[in-house]
C-alpha cells in the first residue's frame, strides 16, 4: 500500500471504500417546547480524495450533521438515528460509543472553526500536537515533540522546531487554524470534516487555509466534508456541493452544475445574495423572511414562504429529493426540471 511522505501513513488504495456514506440520518433534540428536528433524512457521500461542500445558512443543520457523524452528539434529549453511517468502510451503527471514539484521529477527524477556544491555552503547541502520538502511537515525549514539529512544517508554519515550544496566544488566527488542521491530519485520517475553517479570517489567510486543505487531501488521499455558508469557498475548493435547508438536503451536484445552474430556488436565492465582482454596481438581493422555526415547520416545502417561484402544490406537498439529468444531480423541488431547463 502506498505511503504518504507527509505523515508516514498509508494512503488509500484505488477502489478503497468511500470516505463517508450516510443514509437517512435524523437528529432530534428534545426541549421544553417540544421536539426539534434539526436534521431530517440526510444522505451524504464523500469519496476518497474528494471535497464535498455542505452549504446553507446558519441553523440549517450542517454542524449538527458533522457532529452526528463523529459520534459527538450524546446525552439526554438528543436522539440520533440513521439507516447507515460508514466511514472508510467502518459501520458506525454497529459499533459501541468507545469504538467510535477510537476511530477519531485514526480514521476520521474534525477541524473546528474557533481555533483559539479549541486549543488549550496553558499547554504548548508541541505538547498538544505530541499528545496525539503519545496516545495513539506510544511515542516518548521527545519523539512526539519531534513529530509535532514535522506537522508544523507540513502545514507551513515557519521555524517549526522553535515554534513547537510556543503557546496558542503566540500565534495568529491563521496559524492557529493551521495548527488545528495539523492536529486533525496527524494520524492520516480517511475523512476530514472541516467546520467553517476560514470563518473570521481575512481573505488572504482564507486562501492559504483552503490551499492547505486542498494540498493535504491530494497528498493524503482524504475525503473532505467542508461545511460552509460561503459560496466562494465552495467554488474555490469543492468537487461537489450539497445544499442544506431546514435540516434537509435540498440539492446536490458538481460545483459547476449547482453554482452555474441551480435547480432549487433556495440555492438560486443564495447565489443572488452574493456580491458579483463583475457587476459591482448591482444591488444585493437578500433572501426574504427568515429560516423557519424547527418547532413549527411550514407545511409542504419548508422554503415555500420565502420562495419566489412558489406553485400551487408547494404549500401542501413536501417535495422529495429526486435525480435529475446528470448522475449525482438531485433536487427537492416540484419545479426542479424547469429550473435546470431554463439555464441550459
Wavefront OBJ file of the C-alpha trace (Angstrom):
o trace
v 0.000 0.000 0.000
v 1.437 3.438 -0.886
v 2.595 5.683 1.937
v 2.266 9.454 2.214
v 5.566 11.234 2.675
v 3.751 13.925 4.625
v 2.648 11.837 7.607
v 4.112 8.400 7.035
v 0.583 6.973 6.922
v -0.704 4.550 4.333
v -2.632 6.316 1.583
v -5.903 4.718 0.408
v -5.580 2.254 -2.448
v -7.612 2.622 -5.605
v -11.030 1.068 -5.083
v -10.930 1.560 -1.304
v -14.237 2.274 0.488
v -15.767 5.734 0.296
v -14.538 8.141 2.943
v -18.132 8.726 4.083
v -21.529 7.226 3.373
v -24.632 8.445 5.239
v -28.180 7.274 4.625
v -31.358 8.730 6.149
v -29.733 10.495 9.111
v -32.131 12.074 11.617
v -31.157 14.161 14.646
v -33.820 15.382 17.059
v -33.389 17.468 20.200
v -35.965 17.393 22.979
v -36.646 20.822 24.501
v -39.188 22.216 26.930
v -41.154 23.472 23.941
v -41.174 20.169 22.071
v -39.186 18.046 19.622
v -36.709 19.914 17.406
v -35.976 18.003 14.152
v -32.538 19.508 13.458
v -31.574 17.004 10.739
v -34.092 15.112 8.637
v -33.367 12.264 6.243
v -29.874 13.374 5.238
v -27.898 11.332 2.675
v -24.226 12.124 2.018
v -21.387 10.534 0.059
v -17.749 11.646 0.106
v -15.225 9.706 -1.963
v -11.538 9.341 -1.168
v -9.625 12.406 -2.339
v -12.824 14.400 -2.915
v -14.126 17.615 -1.345
v -17.878 17.826 -0.747
v -19.065 21.277 0.352
v -22.113 21.254 2.634
v -23.749 24.656 2.115
v -26.508 26.514 3.906
v -27.436 29.355 6.231
v -26.640 29.244 9.940
v -29.064 26.895 11.665
v -29.654 24.717 8.613
v -28.191 21.620 10.317
v -24.698 21.475 8.826
v -22.681 21.337 12.053
v -25.192 19.011 13.711
v -24.740 16.612 10.801
v -20.956 16.704 11.240
v -21.132 16.046 14.962
v -23.565 13.200 14.459
v -21.148 11.528 12.035
v -18.301 11.970 14.535
v -20.378 10.490 17.358
v -20.189 13.733 19.327
v -23.917 14.062 19.979
v -24.995 12.218 23.086
v -26.691 12.808 26.398
v -30.304 13.323 27.462
v -32.615 14.919 24.950
v -30.516 14.015 21.909
v -31.810 11.363 19.521
v -29.641 10.269 16.584
v -30.617 7.551 14.136
v -29.594 6.569 10.626
v -30.132 3.658 8.289
v -26.404 3.599 7.512
v -23.300 5.579 8.527
v -19.944 4.318 7.241
v -16.551 5.992 7.472
v -13.874 4.349 5.319
v -15.908 1.135 5.387
v -16.446 1.137 9.162
v -20.125 0.651 10.011
v -20.657 3.150 12.823
v -24.171 1.847 13.531
v -22.699 -1.489 14.603
v -20.029 0.000 16.902
v -20.153 0.864 20.589
v -19.525 4.514 21.576
v -15.998 3.671 22.754
v -15.259 2.013 19.401
v -16.472 5.106 17.547
v -14.222 7.249 19.758
v -11.284 5.031 18.813
v -11.828 5.930 15.137
v -11.372 9.649 15.807
v -7.949 10.749 14.703
v -7.021 7.465 13.029
v -9.957 7.233 10.621
v -11.946 10.467 10.899
v -11.118 13.916 12.223
v -12.914 17.208 12.786
v -11.499 20.733 12.457
v -13.483 23.257 14.495
v -13.977 26.841 13.357
v -12.803 28.571 16.562
v -9.133 27.666 16.876
v -8.479 29.764 19.980
v -11.138 28.035 22.064
v -10.299 24.598 20.624
v -6.667 24.792 21.767
v -5.596 24.534 25.430
v -4.125 27.931 26.417
v -1.844 26.518 29.154
v -0.139 23.814 27.078
v 2.474 24.409 24.404
v 1.592 23.566 20.824
v 4.218 20.811 20.918
v 2.554 19.185 23.912
v -0.895 19.376 22.316
v 0.193 18.002 18.955
v 2.502 15.456 20.587
v -0.311 14.069 22.728
v -1.819 12.519 19.612
v 1.339 10.475 19.027
v 1.835 9.599 22.691
v -1.705 8.216 22.984
v -2.094 6.543 19.597
v 1.491 5.606 18.753
v 3.010 5.168 22.211
v 5.888 7.542 21.448
v 8.079 9.110 24.096
v 7.615 12.791 24.909
v 10.756 13.713 22.953
v 9.808 11.665 19.888
v 6.261 13.035 19.987
v 7.569 16.601 20.040
v 9.721 15.847 17.001
v 6.617 14.579 15.193
v 4.785 17.740 16.267
v 7.499 19.866 14.670
v 7.152 17.872 11.449
v 3.409 18.540 11.467
v 4.014 22.277 11.845
v 6.388 22.079 8.899
v 3.729 20.175 6.923
v 1.153 22.948 7.390
v 3.608 25.693 6.534
v 4.459 27.282 9.895
v 7.965 28.813 9.783
v 10.700 27.735 12.221
v 8.710 24.704 13.467
v 11.490 23.408 15.730
v 11.333 26.653 17.688
v 7.628 27.408 17.471
v 6.676 23.987 18.757
v 7.509 25.384 22.229
v 5.120 28.342 21.884
v 1.573 28.660 23.250
v -1.669 29.302 21.306
v -1.815 33.028 22.122
v 1.584 33.485 20.453
v 0.193 32.521 17.043
v -2.014 34.486 14.659
v -5.547 33.334 13.901
v -4.480 31.832 10.586
v -1.591 29.961 12.174
v -3.844 28.613 14.936
v -6.186 27.316 12.249
v -3.224 25.614 10.565
v -2.332 24.010 13.901
v -5.874 22.617 14.244
v -5.595 21.176 10.750
v -2.197 19.681 11.622
v -3.734 18.072 14.712
v -6.586 16.653 12.634
v -4.381 15.110 9.931
v -1.642 13.883 12.285
v -2.667 10.229 12.016
v -3.664 10.305 8.343
v -7.464 10.039 8.650
v -9.550 8.872 5.697
v -12.200 11.531 6.375
v -11.586 15.151 7.364
v -14.590 17.233 8.399
v -13.761 20.957 8.304
v -16.460 23.022 10.025
v -16.232 26.605 8.738
v -12.404 26.504 8.824
v -11.988 30.004 7.367
v -14.527 31.902 9.497
v -13.225 35.239 10.879
v -10.031 35.041 8.798
v -9.112 37.714 6.256
v -9.317 36.776 2.597
v -5.578 36.235 2.176
v -5.411 33.828 5.107
v -8.626 32.140 3.917
v -6.953 31.395 0.597
v -3.913 29.970 2.372
v -6.060 27.680 4.540
v -8.050 26.460 1.533
v -4.839 25.810 -0.403
v -3.534 23.844 2.580
v -6.676 21.669 2.813
v -6.579 21.098 -0.943
v -2.922 20.077 -0.861
v -3.365 17.738 2.102
v -6.379 15.973 0.616
v -4.327 15.320 -2.520
v -1.225 14.152 -0.663
v -3.090 12.027 1.899
v -5.991 10.864 -0.278
v -8.512 12.072 2.305
v -12.142 12.682 1.641
v -13.097 16.152 2.915
v -16.537 17.281 4.095
v -16.272 21.071 4.050
v -19.015 22.820 5.996
v -19.505 26.419 4.937
v -22.033 29.137 4.251
v -19.597 30.836 1.863
v -20.328 30.084 -1.792
v -16.943 31.496 -2.779
v -15.169 28.971 -0.571
v -17.174 26.139 -2.133
v -16.397 27.355 -5.643
v -12.694 27.557 -4.803
v -12.108 24.049 -3.481
v -15.123 21.733 -3.754
v -15.680 18.976 -6.307
v -19.342 18.539 -5.393
v -21.910 20.505 -3.400
v -24.809 19.555 -1.130
v -27.164 22.392 -0.181
v -28.995 22.154 3.151
v -32.139 23.974 4.287
v -34.131 23.437 7.495
v -32.360 20.161 8.248
v -32.752 18.607 4.793
v -30.519 18.272 1.738
v -32.385 20.146 -0.999
v -29.870 19.978 -3.859
v -26.706 18.107 -4.859
v -24.414 18.091 -7.867
v -20.969 19.054 -9.045
v -19.859 22.523 -8.023
v -20.245 23.698 -11.634
v -23.734 22.233 -12.031
v -25.070 23.693 -8.800
v -23.463 27.129 -8.884
v -23.931 27.727 -12.628
v -27.444 26.299 -12.895
v -29.187 25.897 -9.525
v -32.190 23.586 -9.580
v -33.615 24.600 -6.196
v -34.912 28.141 -5.570
v -33.080 28.293 -2.246
v -29.737 27.689 -3.980
v -30.624 30.331 -6.569
v -31.526 32.783 -3.794
v -28.194 32.132 -2.033
v -26.348 32.916 -5.265
v -28.296 36.142 -5.810
v -27.373 37.340 -2.323
v -23.625 37.170 -3.066
v -21.834 40.259 -4.480
v -20.882 39.931 -8.157
v -17.388 41.303 -8.755
v -18.080 41.569 -12.485
v -21.085 43.851 -11.836
v -20.088 45.949 -8.821
v -22.987 48.363 -9.176
v -25.694 45.739 -8.798
v -27.697 45.740 -5.569
v -27.678 42.592 -3.470
v -30.917 40.631 -3.338
v -31.269 39.208 0.174
v -33.483 36.196 0.744
v -36.790 37.496 2.121
v -38.015 36.348 5.511
v -36.131 34.152 7.975
v -35.242 30.462 8.225
v -38.199 28.504 9.603
v -38.758 27.692 13.262
v -37.902 23.980 13.501
v -40.534 23.581 16.208
v -43.208 24.657 13.738
v -42.039 23.875 10.227
v -44.234 25.090 7.360
v -46.409 22.506 5.673
v -45.330 21.274 2.261
v -41.952 22.643 1.177
v -40.182 24.308 4.106
v -38.847 27.014 1.781
v -42.170 27.979 0.212
v -42.852 31.042 2.462
v -39.606 32.607 1.147
v -39.706 31.264 -2.413
v -40.063 33.482 -5.478
v -41.415 30.709 -7.692
v -43.859 29.060 -5.317
v -46.507 26.955 -7.074
v -49.887 25.538 -6.180
v -48.599 22.327 -4.562
v -45.665 23.870 -2.667
v -47.637 24.844 0.500
v -49.273 21.436 0.802
v -46.940 18.733 -0.575
v -43.355 18.258 0.572
v -41.130 17.587 -2.466
v -38.860 14.553 -2.174
v -35.303 14.857 -3.449
v -35.068 13.129 -6.812
v -32.499 12.520 -9.532
v -32.219 14.997 -12.385
v -30.413 14.640 -15.696
v -26.771 14.127 -14.653
v -25.533 11.371 -12.302
v -25.496 12.629 -8.719
v -27.581 15.686 -9.639
v -30.628 15.870 -7.349
v -33.079 18.441 -6.055
v -36.067 18.541 -3.706
v -38.279 20.929 -5.647
v -41.502 20.354 -7.556
v -40.170 22.513 -10.408
v -36.502 21.483 -10.444
v -36.548 20.231 -14.028
v -37.979 23.528 -15.258
v -35.219 25.459 -13.462
v -32.500 23.262 -14.966
v -34.010 23.527 -18.464
v -34.110 27.327 -18.130
v -30.353 27.505 -17.517
v -29.317 25.191 -20.379
l 1 2 3 4 5 6 7 8 9 10 11 12 13 14 15 16 17 18 19 20 21 22 23 24 25 26 27 28 29 30 31 32 33 34 35 36 37 38 39 40 41 42 43 44 45 46 47 48 49 50 51 52 53 54 55 56 57 58 59 60 61 62 63 64 65 66 67 68 69 70 71 72 73 74 75 76 77 78 79 80 81 82 83 84 85 86 87 88 89 90 91 92 93 94 95 96 97 98 99 100 101 102 103 104 105 106 107 108 109 110 111 112 113 114 115 116 117 118 119 120 121 122 123 124 125 126 127 128 129 130 131 132 133 134 135 136 137 138 139 140 141 142 143 144 145 146 147 148 149 150 151 152 153 154 155 156 157 158 159 160 161 162 163 164 165 166 167 168 169 170 171 172 173 174 175 176 177 178 179 180 181 182 183 184 185 186 187 188 189 190 191 192 193 194 195 196 197 198 199 200 201 202 203 204 205 206 207 208 209 210 211 212 213 214 215 216 217 218 219 220 221 222 223 224 225 226 227 228 229 230 231 232 233 234 235 236 237 238 239 240 241 242 243 244 245 246 247 248 249 250 251 252 253 254 255 256 257 258 259 260 261 262 263 264 265 266 267 268 269 270 271 272 273 274 275 276 277 278 279 280 281 282 283 284 285 286 287 288 289 290 291 292 293 294 295 296 297 298 299 300 301 302 303 304 305 306 307 308 309 310 311 312 313 314 315 316 317 318 319 320 321 322 323 324 325 326 327 328 329 330 331 332 333 334 335 336 337 338 339 340 341 342 343 344
